[in-house]
Amino acid sequence: MERGQQGRRGRGGAADDPSGVLTRRQLQVLTLVAEGLSNHESAARLDISEATVKWHVRHVLRALGVSTRAQAAIRFLTHTG
């Protein structure tokens, strides 16, 4: 099963459980989003460019079927406790 097909699907095909559809790096970025870090702060923490963080955030939002960082953080925190 390919990465994008794993995990339970919710409304509109979005993943209910983020860990089932995101790459390891996307989960790292999502964790930092949930901690309230900015793209700039996340980039520094992960030692990657801010543009790369933005790319990951866009793909995280799309994979989770949400439109804001706050919605992604809530989805993540709901499933990680």
Helices and strands as residue ranges (DSSP letters): G 3-5, G 11-13, G 18-20, H 24-34, H 39-46, H 50-64, H 69-80
